[in-house]
Amino acid sequence: MVVIRLARFGTKHKPKYRITVADHRRWLNGKFIEVVGHYNPFPSEGEKPLICDMPKIEAWIAKGAQPSDRVKSLLKKAQAAG
């Protein structure tokens, strides 16, 4: 099964996340199929906290990919922001 989930990167105490499409059997930060967005929970001044490529995400969901609970809530925020 293919899932859309967050993969952590960044430094200690300053996390950043990639929204990735991956096989559910892979490690969380392991190999992935594609990066479809970025999430920064602590953005600096002038930086966007959430960047999503909505057409790619919608295409993966149409192919059967299952977003994680956290990614679902982030996608709702992205759609509400426009």
N, C-alpha and C positions, 0 to 999 in steps of 0.2 A: 504494500500500500504506500502511496506517496502522500507526504504530509507537508504542510506549510508551517514552519515554526521559527522561533528565534534562535540565533547562534550568537553567543557572547564574544565580543572582542573588546579591545581598549585596554586601559591600564587598571591597576589595582585602585579601588575606590572611585573610579571614573568609568563605569561600564557604558558600552555602546553595543547595540545589537544589529545584526543583519537579519532581514526576513528572508529565509531561504526555503527552497523547495528541495526536499530530500526523501530518500527511502526511509521508512520508519525504523528499519533495523540498524541504521547507521548511528554512530555516536552523535551527540548533540552538536559538537563542534567539528565533526568529521567531514567526510566528503558530502557534497551536496550537488544537486543538478543545476540549480540556477539561483542567483540572488535577485529578489524582486523588490527589495526595499531596505530602508535603514530606519532604526529607531534609537533616539538619544533621550533617555529619561531626564538628563540634566543638561539641557542645551545652554551654550554660552550666548552672550548677547548677539542678536542678529542671526542666530542659527535656527533652522527649522527642527523641531523635535521629531517629526515623522515625515518620511519620504517614501511613497509607495508608487509602484508602476501598476496602476489599477488594471489596464488592459491585459497585462501578463498574468496578474493574479486571477482575474476573472477567467482567462483562458485555461489556467491550471485547474481551477475549481470545476470548470465545465468538463475537463478531462477526468475528473474524479478525485482530485487532491483534497485532503481534509485539513482545514486550518485548525491549529490548536486553539484552546480557549482564549489565551492572551492575544493571539493574532486576530481572532474574531473581533475582540473588543477594539483593537487598534484599527481594524478595517472599518468598523462602524464610525470611529472618530474621523478617519480619513474621508469617508463618504459624506459625513456631516459638514466637514470643513470645505468640501467642494473640490 
